[in-house]
Amino acid sequence: NSWHSLINLAFRVIPLEPDVVVIHHNVNDVSARIVHPDVYRSDGIAARKPWVATRKQWWEHSALTTLALRRVGWRFDVWPTRFDIWAYVEAPTSAMAIDTEDHCERIGGTPLEALKANPPTHFDRNLRSMIALARQHNVDIVLSTWAHSTLFDNCLGTAHYQHGIAEHNHVIRRVAREEGVTLFDFAPLMPTDKQYWTDGSHVNEAGAEVKGGHFARFLHESGVLDRAPGS
């Protein structure tokens, strides 16, 4: 999500002394808003939980046994001491956001009502914070809108996710305009045909070729790379 990128930019990317950073976010921040308004926080903690050690069976103390079970497909972790890292509290709450009576009770209304009650203020702030941090270190920022396909049978085709995705792309365009940074409006350029996507959110190999081509052409034709030192 955008708060992870803010942290990564500060501690992992800036030390690399990049010339240009492209920020490309959207739907994960939408998911983080489909929570009860009372627990909507700037760090997204409502949609996540910290490390939780899982209870081990007696045979799990043997690394050899654990590896053997993993090989035959009975287990997916490797080490006897394993943790569930940043797992969603409940998949329907933030991932699929199924519009059921029980789910609506947990989030304080329908998913669409939750989105309206939890505006994208944190998403907006995180984008601006990344821009400010980059400027402090003489790094150019490019904001990009987010493309997806609704042709798959998943949450991306629901009305509330469509609303949230469009809302976040609007935030991206507005922040780029107000902060005076380069905007790549990628969303209307990417084809939605299934042949380019694995699930509507992530592209496959063919989609990566198309997506990469669009980004490469934009970075070249916009002159962003020409502003880099030594270009």
TINU-729135 format. One record per residue: x, y, z of N, C-alpha, C in turn; residue in three letters; residue number from 1. Coordinates in pm, 1 decimal. Example, Ala and Ser with C-alpha at 12.3 -4.5 7.8 and 13.67 -1.06 7.14 Angstrom:
REM residues 2
1319.0;-569.0;780.0;1230.0;-450.0;780.0;1320.0;-330.0;780.0;ALA;1
1285.0;-225.0;708.0;1367.0;-106.0;714.0;1290.0;3.0;787.0;SER;2
***
This chain:
REM residues 231
83.1;-118.3;0.0;0.0;0.0;0.0;87.5;124.5;0.0;ASN;1
24.5;240.2;-9.6;102.9;363.0;-22.1;188.3;390.6;101.4;SER;2
143.5;345.4;220.7;227.0;370.4;339.1;351.5;282.5;337.9;TRP;3
342.7;163.3;279.0;463.2;81.2;265.5;562.4;147.2;170.5;HIS;4
510.0;205.0;61.8;598.6;271.3;-33.6;662.6;394.9;27.6;SER;5
589.0;464.5;112.6;646.6;580.4;180.9;765.1;537.9;266.6;LEU;6
749.5;428.2;339.2;858.3;376.5;422.4;973.8;326.9;335.5;ILE;7
941.7;253.0;229.8;1045.6;202.4;141.1;1122.9;315.4;74.5;ASN;8
1051.3;419.8;34.8;1117.0;533.8;-28.0;1218.5;596.4;67.2;LEU;9
1178.2;611.8;193.2;1264.8;676.3;290.9;1388.2;593.5;324.1;ALA;10
1370.6;463.1;342.7;1479.4;381.8;396.5;1549.8;292.7;296.2;PHE;11
1489.1;267.2;180.4;1550.5;175.9;84.5;1580.1;240.3;-50.5;ARG;12
1493.7;331.4;-93.3;1508.5;387.4;-227.1;1597.9;511.4;-227.9;VAL;13
1572.7;605.5;-139.2;1653.4;727.8;-134.3;1803.4;697.5;-121.7;ILE;14
1844.1;599.4;-38.3;1987.6;568.3;-30.0;2048.3;522.5;-163.1;PRO;15
1965.1;477.1;-257.6;2015.8;437.3;-390.0;2042.7;557.8;-479.5;LEU;16
2003.9;677.5;-434.2;2021.4;802.6;-508.4;1960.1;795.6;-648.7;GLU;17
1830.7;764.5;-656.1;1766.6;757.6;-788.3;1747.3;896.5;-847.9;PRO;18
1730.2;902.0;-978.8;1697.5;1027.4;-1046.6;1547.2;1045.6;-1055.9;ASP;19
1475.1;936.0;-1082.2;1330.8;941.0;-1100.9;1266.7;824.0;-1027.7;VAL;20
1153.2;849.4;-962.2;1074.3;744.3;-898.0;932.1;753.1;-951.1;VAL;21
878.7;641.1;-996.6;740.7;634.7;-1044.0;654.2;575.4;-933.0;VAL;22
548.4;645.1;-894.3;456.6;598.4;-790.8;329.8;549.2;-858.8;ILE;23
297.5;422.4;-836.5;187.9;356.9;-910.2;104.3;277.5;-810.0;HIS;24
4.1;342.6;-750.9;-76.7;282.3;-644.9;-224.1;301.8;-672.9;HIS;25
-306.9;216.5;-608.8;-450.6;240.0;-612.8;-527.5;140.5;-528.4;ASN;26
-553.5;18.8;-582.2;-657.9;-68.1;-528.6;-628.8;-120.4;-388.0;VAL;27
-503.2;-142.0;-351.7;-475.4;-189.7;-216.3;-515.4;-85.0;-112.9;ASN;28
-500.7;41.9;-148.5;-544.8;147.6;-57.9;-696.7;156.7;-53.7;ASP;29
-763.0;116.1;-161.2;-909.0;108.4;-159.4;-953.2;1.5;-60.3;VAL;30
-889.0;-115.0;-65.8;-923.8;-224.7;26.3;-910.2;-181.2;171.2;SER;31
-808.0;-102.3;199.8;-783.8;-59.7;337.3;-890.4;36.1;389.0;ALA;32
-970.4;90.6;300.1;-1078.2;181.6;340.7;-1208.0;107.6;370.5;ARG;33
-1218.9;-19.1;329.7;-1343.5;-93.9;351.2;-1338.9;-158.4;489.0;ILE;34
-1339.0;-73.7;589.7;-1335.1;-115.0;729.7;-1433.3;-26.7;806.7;VAL;35
-1456.8;-61.0;931.5;-1545.6;20.8;1013.5;-1482.9;159.2;1034.5;HIS;36
-1560.6;266.1;1020.6;-1504.9;401.3;1036.5;-1434.1;425.0;1168.9;PRO;37
-1474.3;354.1;1273.4;-1411.8;374.3;1404.6;-1267.2;327.9;1408.4;ASP;38
-1228.8;241.0;1313.6;-1092.2;187.8;1315.5;-1014.0;226.3;1190.2;VAL;39
-1063.4;323.3;1115.3;-994.1;369.8;995.4;-879.3;459.5;1038.2;TYR;40
-756.4;414.3;1016.5;-636.9;485.7;1062.0;-539.4;509.7;946.7;ARG;41
-448.9;603.4;966.8;-355.9;641.2;861.0;-254.7;532.4;827.9;SER;42
-230.8;437.1;919.3;-134.6;330.4;892.1;-202.1;203.1;841.7;ASP;43
-332.9;207.2;820.5;-403.4;92.1;766.1;-413.8;-26.5;858.9;GLY;44
-394.9;-4.2;986.5;-390.4;-115.1;1081.1;-525.3;-186.8;1090.5;ILE;45
-634.1;-119.2;1055.6;-766.2;-182.1;1066.1;-780.8;-300.3;971.8;ALA;46
-707.2;-298.8;861.9;-717.7;-406.7;764.5;-610.8;-512.0;783.5;ALA;47
-528.4;-497.2;885.3;-416.0;-588.9;902.3;-396.6;-624.1;1049.1;ARG;48
-310.6;-722.3;1071.5;-273.1;-755.1;1207.9;-122.6;-780.4;1210.3;LYS;49
-56.3;-755.4;1321.9;88.2;-776.2;1329.3;123.4;-924.2;1333.9;PRO;50
251.4;-953.7;1343.9;299.8;-1091.9;1347.1;229.3;-1170.8;1456.1;TRP;51
182.0;-1287.6;1419.4;117.9;-1376.4;1516.1;178.9;-1515.2;1500.9;VAL;52
239.3;-1564.5;1607.1;298.9;-1697.8;1600.4;188.1;-1802.5;1597.4;ALA;53
196.3;-1894.4;1504.8;98.4;-2002.1;1497.7;141.2;-2116.4;1589.3;THR;54
41.8;-2185.6;1641.4;70.6;-2295.3;1733.6;125.8;-2415.2;1656.5;ARG;55
235.8;-2469.0;1701.0;302.8;-2579.0;1631.8;265.0;-2713.8;1692.7;LYS;56
252.7;-2812.3;1606.0;234.7;-2949.3;1650.4;371.8;-3005.8;1691.9;GLN;57
371.2;-3119.0;1763.2;497.5;-3172.5;1814.5;593.7;-3207.1;1701.5;TRP;58
538.0;-3254.6;1587.2;626.6;-3296.0;1479.0;683.3;-3177.6;1401.6;TRP;59
628.4;-3057.9;1423.1;676.9;-2940.3;1351.7;809.3;-2889.3;1406.6;GLU;60
852.5;-2942.3;1519.4;981.4;-2900.9;1573.5;1096.8;-2962.9;1496.1;HIS;61
1065.5;-3054.3;1409.1;1167.8;-3114.5;1323.6;1169.2;-3044.5;1188.5;SER;62
1279.2;-2978.6;1156.9;1291.9;-2910.4;1027.8;1284.4;-3009.8;913.0;ALA;63
1339.6;-3129.3;933.3;1338.9;-3231.2;828.4;1195.5;-3274.0;795.5;LEU;64
1115.3;-3296.7;900.0;975.9;-3335.9;878.5;898.8;-3224.7;808.3;THR;65
920.1;-3101.2;852.0;851.2;-2988.1;790.6;885.6;-2976.0;643.1;THR;66
1013.2;-2990.0;608.6;1055.5;-2981.4;469.7;997.6;-3096.1;386.6;LEU;67
990.3;-3214.4;447.0;934.5;-3329.2;375.9;786.3;-3307.2;345.2;ALA;68
711.5;-3254.9;442.6;569.8;-3227.6;421.1;549.3;-3117.7;317.6;LEU;69
639.2;-3022.8;316.6;629.3;-2916.5;216.8;650.6;-2972.7;76.8;ARG;70
743.3;-3067.3;64.1;774.2;-3124.5;-66.9;653.6;-3198.6;-125.9;ARG;71
575.6;-3263.6;-40.5;459.9;-3339.0;-90.6;333.1;-3252.3;-97.5;VAL;72
348.4;-3123.3;-66.5;236.4;-3031.8;-82.8;144.3;-3020.2;35.7;GLY;73
182.4;-3074.2;150.1;97.3;-3064.4;268.8;122.6;-2937.2;348.3;TRP;74
236.9;-2875.0;324.5;273.4;-2752.6;394.5;335.1;-2655.4;296.3;ARG;75
327.3;-2525.3;325.8;383.6;-2425.4;236.4;495.4;-2344.3;301.0;PHE;76
505.1;-2347.9;432.3;615.6;-2278.4;497.1;735.5;-2371.8;503.6;ASP;77
850.3;-2317.0;538.3;974.2;-2394.3;536.0;1023.5;-2425.6;675.7;VAL;78
1023.7;-2326.1;761.4;1088.2;-2343.8;891.2;987.6;-2379.4;999.9;TRP;79
1032.4;-2454.8;1100.3;943.0;-2494.7;1209.9;884.0;-2375.1;1284.2;PRO;80
964.2;-2269.6;1302.3;913.3;-2150.1;1369.7;862.7;-2055.4;1262.9;THR;81
732.9;-2054.4;1239.4;678.1;-1975.2;1131.4;583.6;-1869.0;1187.7;ARG;82
560.5;-1769.3;1110.3;471.6;-1661.3;1151.4;377.3;-1626.0;1036.8;PHE;83
258.3;-1585.4;1070.0;168.7;-1528.3;970.5;195.2;-1377.9;969.4;ASP;84
254.6;-1328.4;862.8;300.7;-1190.6;860.8;198.4;-1100.6;791.7;ILE;85
150.3;-1002.5;863.1;60.5;-902.2;807.6;-54.6;-964.3;729.4;TRP;86
-118.3;-1063.5;790.7;-231.7;-1128.1;724.5;-356.6;-1042.4;743.8;ALA;87
-447.7;-1047.5;647.3;-573.0;-976.2;665.0;-647.3;-1034.0;784.6;TYR;88
-709.7;-947.2;861.3;-784.5;-991.8;977.5;-893.5;-1088.8;934.3;VAL;89
-969.9;-1051.3;835.7;-1071.7;-1138.2;778.5;-1078.5;-1106.6;630.4;GLU;90
-1061.8;-1206.5;547.8;-1055.3;-1183.5;403.4;-1173.8;-1103.2;350.1;ALA;91
-1298.5;-1133.9;390.5;-1409.9;-1057.8;334.6;-1408.1;-910.7;371.9;PRO;92
-1340.3;-875.8;483.1;-1341.9;-737.3;528.4;-1266.1;-646.8;433.6;THR;93
-1149.0;-690.4;388.4;-1066.5;-601.8;308.8;-1035.2;-655.4;170.6;SER;94
-1039.3;-783.7;151.8;-1000.2;-838.7;22.8;-1118.1;-841.8;-74.1;ALA;95
-1215.5;-929.6;-50.0;-1328.7;-940.6;-141.0;-1442.3;-844.1;-106.7;MET;96
-1450.2;-804.9;18.3;-1556.1;-713.2;62.8;-1693.0;-761.3;16.5;ALA;97
-1727.5;-882.9;54.0;-1855.1;-941.6;15.2;-1968.5;-867.1;85.7;ILE;98
-2068.2;-830.0;8.5;-2178.1;-749.9;62.2;-2282.0;-841.0;127.0;ASP;99
-2249.9;-893.3;245.1;-2342.4;-975.9;320.8;-2384.0;-901.2;446.4;THR;100
-2491.2;-948.6;510.1;-2539.3;-880.7;630.3;-2435.0;-883.3;741.0;GLU;101
-2367.5;-997.0;758.5;-2264.5;-1007.8;861.8;-2147.8;-916.3;831.9;ASP;102
-2107.4;-913.1;705.7;-1995.3;-827.7;667.5;-2031.3;-680.9;684.0;HIS;103
-2150.6;-643.1;644.7;-2193.4;-504.4;657.9;-2195.9;-460.9;804.4;CYS;104
-2231.7;-553.8;892.4;-2231.5;-521.4;1035.2;-2089.7;-494.7;1084.6;GLU;105
-1993.5;-573.0;1034.1;-1854.9;-554.9;1077.7;-1796.1;-422.1;1032.0;ARG;106
-1834.4;-377.2;912.5;-1774.4;-254.4;859.9;-1864.9;-133.3;877.9;ILE;107
-1978.4;-151.0;943.6;-2065.5;-38.2;974.1;-2151.9;7.7;858.4;GLY;108
-2182.4;-79.7;765.9;-2265.4;-44.0;650.5;-2225.2;-126.7;529.9;GLY;109
-2274.5;-91.1;414.4;-2232.4;-159.8;292.4;-2090.1;-118.2;257.2;THR;110
-2021.3;-195.3;172.6;-1886.2;-154.9;131.0;-1882.5;-14.1;71.2;PRO;111
-1982.0;20.7;-8.1;-1984.8;154.4;-67.1;-2001.8;260.5;40.8;LEU;112
-2085.5;231.5;139.5;-2102.8;326.3;250.5;-1974.1;339.1;331.4;GLU;113
-1900.3;228.7;345.3;-1772.4;234.1;416.5;-1673.6;323.1;342.1;ALA;114
-1669.5;311.6;210.0;-1580.0;395.7;131.4;-1616.0;543.2;146.3;LEU;115
-1744.4;571.8;148.0;-1786.7;710.9;162.1;-1758.6;764.2;302.7;LYS;116
-1764.3;675.3;402.0;-1736.4;717.0;539.9;-1587.1;730.7;565.7;ALA;117
-1506.5;661.3;486.3;-1360.7;663.1;502.6;-1297.3;722.9;377.6;ASN;118
-1294.2;853.7;366.0;-1241.3;917.5;244.6;-1092.0;887.3;226.3;PRO;119
-1040.7;904.1;104.0;-900.6;868.5;74.8;-800.7;972.8;122.7;PRO;120
-821.9;1025.8;242.0;-731.3;1129.2;294.8;-591.4;1073.8;321.2;THR;121
-582.7;949.7;368.3;-451.8;891.5;397.9;-375.1;863.5;268.5;HIS;122
-444.8;817.4;166.8;-384.2;795.4;36.6;-329.3;926.4;-19.1;PHE;123
-409.3;1031.3;-11.9;-368.2;1163.9;-56.7;-243.3;1209.8;18.2;ASP;124
-244.7;1195.0;150.7;-132.6;1240.7;232.8;-5.3;1162.0;203.3;ARG;125
-19.0;1030.8;184.5;98.4;949.1;156.7;164.0;987.6;24.6;ASN;126
82.8;1016.8;-76.3;137.9;1061.4;-204.0;214.6;1192.4;-186.1;LEU;127
154.9;1286.5;-114.2;219.9;1415.7;-94.0;346.6;1402.2;-8.7;ARG;128
343.9;1311.3;86.9;462.9;1289.3;170.6;577.8;1231.4;87.8;SER;129
544.1;1139.1;-4.8;648.6;1083.9;-90.8;706.0;1190.4;-183.4;MET;130
620.3;1278.4;-231.8;667.0;1387.6;-317.3;760.0;1479.9;-239.1;ILE;131
720.1;1515.6;-117.0;802.0;1604.7;-34.2;936.7;1541.5;-2.2;ALA;132
935.2;1412.8;31.3;1059.2;1342.1;63.0;1150.5;1336.3;-58.7;LEU;133
1093.8;1308.1;-173.6;1173.6;1300.7;-295.8;1235.7;1435.9;-328.7;ALA;134
1158.2;1541.4;-315.3;1209.7;1675.7;-344.8;1324.6;1713.0;-252.3;ARG;135
1314.2;1672.3;-127.9;1420.5;1701.5;-32.5;1553.2;1641.1;-77.0;GLN;136
1544.6;1532.0;-153.3;1665.1;1462.2;-197.8;1686.5;1474.0;-348.9;HIS;137
1624.7;1576.5;-409.7;1644.0;1607.4;-551.6;1608.4;1489.5;-643.0;ASN;138
1499.4;1423.3;-610.6;1450.9;1311.4;-690.4;1322.9;1353.6;-761.1;VAL;139
1315.0;1329.9;-891.5;1193.1;1358.0;-966.3;1088.4;1250.3;-938.4;ASP;140
962.8;1293.4;-926.8;852.2;1199.7;-904.4;758.8;1200.6;-1025.5;ILE;141
715.6;1080.8;-1064.1;610.8;1065.2;-1164.5;495.6;991.4;-1097.9;VAL;142
377.5;1051.4;-1097.3;258.3;983.6;-1047.8;186.8;918.9;-1166.0;LEU;143
139.8;796.5;-1145.2;71.6;725.1;-1252.0;-64.9;677.8;-1205.6;SER;144
-165.5;694.5;-1290.4;-296.7;636.8;-1260.9;-289.3;485.8;-1282.4;THR;145
-387.8;415.8;-1226.6;-384.8;268.9;-1218.9;-488.6;207.1;-1310.6;TRP;146
-446.3;108.9;-1389.3;-535.6;40.6;-1482.4;-570.4;-97.4;-1429.6;ALA;147
-684.1;-148.4;-1473.0;-727.8;-281.7;-1431.1;-830.1;-334.0;-1531.1;HIS;148
-871.7;-458.2;-1513.1;-974.8;-517.7;-1596.8;-1087.4;-569.9;-1508.6;SER;149
-1210.1;-550.9;-1552.7;-1326.4;-596.9;-1476.4;-1385.6;-724.0;-1537.7;THR;150
-1311.5;-790.8;-1623.5;-1364.7;-907.1;-1694.6;-1346.2;-1037.7;-1618.2;LEU;151
-1294.0;-1029.4;-1496.1;-1273.1;-1148.3;-1415.6;-1377.0;-1153.3;-1303.4;PHE;152
-1404.2;-1272.9;-1255.4;-1504.7;-1291.2;-1150.9;-1442.2;-1269.4;-1014.1;ASP;153
-1417.9;-1143.2;-982.4;-1360.8;-1109.0;-852.4;-1409.1;-970.5;-810.5;ASN;154
-1351.5;-919.0;-704.2;-1400.5;-794.7;-644.0;-1385.2;-673.1;-734.5;CYS;155
-1293.9;-677.0;-833.0;-1269.3;-559.4;-915.2;-1390.4;-518.4;-997.9;LEU;156
-1483.2;-611.3;-1018.1;-1601.5;-578.7;-1094.9;-1717.1;-526.5;-1012.6;GLY;157
-1701.5;-522.6;-879.6;-1810.6;-475.4;-793.8;-1821.6;-323.7;-800.0;THR;158
-1940.0;-274.1;-768.3;-1965.4;-130.3;-776.1;-1877.8;-52.1;-678.9;ALA;159
-1857.3;-108.4;-558.4;-1779.4;-33.1;-459.7;-1630.9;-25.4;-496.5;HIS;160
-1576.1;-133.3;-551.9;-1436.3;-125.4;-593.4;-1420.0;-34.1;-714.6;TYR;161
-1515.9;-37.5;-806.8;-1510.4;53.9;-920.3;-1513.4;198.9;-872.4;GLN;162
-1597.9;224.7;-772.9;-1606.4;358.9;-715.3;-1472.3;398.7;-652.2;HIS;163
-1416.5;308.9;-570.9;-1292.1;340.6;-501.8;-1175.3;359.0;-596.9;GLY;164
-1163.8;273.8;-696.9;-1053.7;284.2;-793.3;-1060.5;416.2;-869.4;ILE;165
-1180.6;451.7;-914.7;-1197.0;578.7;-985.9;-1164.1;696.9;-894.4;ALA;166
-1205.5;685.3;-769.3;-1178.8;791.7;-671.7;-1029.5;809.1;-650.0;GLU;167
-957.3;699.7;-639.4;-812.9;708.7;-616.8;-740.0;761.0;-739.1;HIS;168
-783.3;722.1;-858.1;-721.5;779.2;-977.7;-746.1;929.5;-984.6;ASN;169
-863.0;973.3;-938.8;-891.6;1116.7;-932.4;-796.2;1185.3;-833.5;HIS;170
-770.3;1121.0;-719.7;-676.5;1176.1;-622.0;-537.3;1188.9;-683.9;VAL;171
-495.2;1086.5;-755.6;-362.5;1088.7;-818.8;-351.3;1206.3;-915.2;ILE;172
-453.0;1226.7;-997.6;-450.3;1338.0;-1093.5;-449.2;1472.6;-1021.4;ARG;173
-529.8;1483.9;-915.9;-537.0;1610.3;-843.0;-406.6;1642.1;-771.9;ARG;174
-348.6;1542.1;-705.9;-222.4;1564.9;-634.1;-111.7;1604.1;-731.4;VAL;175
-105.9;1537.9;-846.2;-4.6;1572.1;-946.7;-20.1;1717.0;-990.1;ALA;176
-144.2;1759.2;-1011.5;-169.6;1897.0;-1055.0;-132.9;1997.1;-945.6;ARG;177
-176.3;1970.2;-823.7;-153.3;2065.5;-715.3;-7.9;2070.1;-671.3;GLU;178
62.0;1957.6;-681.2;202.3;1953.4;-638.4;298.7;1984.8;-752.1;GLU;179
245.9;1995.5;-873.2;330.6;2030.3;-986.0;427.5;1921.1;-1025.8;GLY;180
386.1;1794.2;-1014.1;472.7;1683.8;-1054.7;418.0;1621.0;-1182.5;VAL;181
501.8;1544.9;-1248.4;464.0;1481.8;-1374.7;358.3;1374.4;-1352.0;THR;182
255.9;1374.4;-1436.2;149.7;1274.4;-1429.3;151.2;1189.4;-1555.6;LEU;183
149.9;1057.6;-1537.5;129.1;965.9;-1648.1;-9.9;906.1;-1630.8;PHE;184
-103.9;947.2;-1714.7;-241.1;898.1;-1703.7;-249.9;764.7;-1778.4;ASP;185
-202.4;660.6;-1712.7;-189.7;528.7;-1773.3;-323.2;454.3;-1784.5;PHE;186
-416.1;481.6;-1693.7;-539.8;404.1;-1683.3;-614.8;388.8;-1816.1;ALA;187
-635.9;495.8;-1892.8;-713.1;479.2;-2016.9;-634.6;414.7;-2131.0;PRO;188
-504.7;393.8;-2113.9;-422.9;339.9;-2221.6;-413.0;188.1;-2221.0;LEU;189
-425.3;126.6;-2103.9;-403.9;-16.9;-2092.4;-527.9;-94.0;-2135.9;MET;190
-515.4;-187.5;-2230.8;-631.7;-267.9;-2271.9;-680.8;-356.2;-2158.0;PRO;191
-810.3;-382.5;-2156.7;-870.1;-461.9;-2048.8;-891.3;-607.3;-2088.5;THR;192
-857.6;-645.3;-2211.7;-877.2;-782.9;-2259.0;-810.4;-882.9;-2165.6;ASP;193
-875.5;-995.7;-2143.5;-822.7;-1097.5;-2053.3;-685.5;-1149.0;-2095.6;LYS;194
-652.5;-1138.4;-2221.7;-525.2;-1190.5;-2270.2;-405.1;-1119.4;-2209.1;GLN;195
-429.2;-1004.1;-2145.4;-319.3;-927.2;-2087.2;-313.5;-935.9;-1933.8;TYR;196
-408.2;-1006.9;-1874.0;-420.1;-1004.1;-1727.8;-425.2;-1145.2;-1670.1;TRP;197
-381.6;-1157.2;-1543.8;-396.5;-1283.8;-1472.2;-524.8;-1285.0;-1390.1;THR;198
-563.7;-1168.9;-1337.5;-681.1;-1161.9;-1250.3;-751.7;-1027.2;-1256.6;ASP;199
-712.9;-943.0;-1348.2;-772.9;-810.6;-1357.4;-695.4;-704.8;-1283.3;GLY;200
-611.3;-747.1;-1189.9;-528.3;-655.1;-1113.8;-381.7;-665.1;-1154.7;SER;201
-337.1;-788.4;-1181.3;-197.2;-812.8;-1217.9;-188.1;-855.7;-1363.2;HIS;202
-93.1;-798.5;-1435.3;-76.1;-834.0;-1575.6;2.4;-964.1;-1588.8;VAL;203
-17.3;-1032.5;-1701.6;63.0;-1150.1;-1733.6;181.5;-1106.6;-1819.1;ASN;204
249.6;-1201.3;-1881.6;368.6;-1166.1;-1960.1;333.3;-1073.3;-2076.2;GLU;205
225.2;-1104.6;-2146.9;184.2;-1019.1;-2258.3;146.3;-880.1;-2208.6;ALA;206
77.3;-875.7;-2094.5;39.4;-747.5;-2036.8;158.9;-666.5;-1991.9;GLY;207
260.6;-735.4;-1941.0;381.6;-665.9;-1896.9;452.5;-599.7;-2014.4;ALA;208
449.0;-666.5;-2129.4;509.1;-607.4;-2250.1;436.0;-478.4;-2288.1;GLU;209
303.4;-483.8;-2285.7;223.9;-366.3;-2321.4;243.4;-255.4;-2217.6;VAL;210
232.2;-292.4;-2091.7;244.9;-194.3;-1983.6;384.0;-131.5;-1982.7;LYS;211
485.0;-215.8;-1992.8;621.4;-163.6;-1994.4;646.0;-71.7;-2111.9;GLY;212
588.1;-107.0;-2227.0;604.0;-22.1;-2344.3;543.8;115.6;-2324.4;GLY;213
423.6;120.0;-2264.0;359.2;248.8;-2237.6;443.4;334.8;-2143.0;HIS;214
492.5;272.1;-2035.5;572.8;348.8;-1939.9;703.0;396.3;-2002.3;PHE;215
767.3;310.5;-2079.6;894.4;347.0;-2142.1;876.3;463.7;-2239.1;ALA;216
772.0;456.4;-2322.1;747.5;563.7;-2417.7;717.0;695.3;-2346.8;ARG;217
637.6;686.2;-2239.7;604.1;809.4;-2167.7;729.4;872.5;-2105.8;PHE;218
808.6;792.1;-2038.2;928.7;846.0;-1973.3;1022.9;907.1;-2075.8;LEU;219
1029.2;847.7;-2193.7;1116.1;900.5;-2299.2;1059.2;1028.6;-2358.6;HIS;220
929.8;1024.8;-2395.3;870.8;1137.5;-2466.4;839.2;1256.0;-2376.1;GLU;221
818.6;1233.1;-2247.7;785.1;1342.5;-2155.6;905.9;1427.2;-2118.9;SER;222
1025.8;1375.4;-2142.4;1146.2;1449.3;-2107.1;1191.0;1432.3;-1964.7;GLY;223
1120.6;1345.9;-1888.0;1157.9;1323.5;-1748.2;1301.9;1275.1;-1736.1;VAL;224
1339.2;1181.2;-1820.7;1473.6;1124.3;-1812.1;1579.5;1225.1;-1855.1;LEU;225
1542.9;1320.4;-1940.4;1639.7;1421.7;-1985.5;1678.8;1516.2;-1873.3;ASP;226
1593.9;1525.1;-1770.1;1625.2;1613.8;-1657.6;1719.6;1549.1;-1557.6;ARG;227
1742.6;1418.0;-1573.4;1829.3;1347.6;-1477.9;1974.3;1390.2;-1496.7;ALA;228
2049.5;1404.2;-1388.1;2190.7;1442.5;-1397.6;2268.8;1345.8;-1485.9;PRO;229
2346.4;1401.1;-1577.0;2430.7;1317.8;-1661.8;2357.7;1250.8;-1775.0;GLY;230
2228.8;1284.9;-1795.9;2153.2;1218.9;-1903.0;2200.0;1270.1;-2038.3;SER;231
***
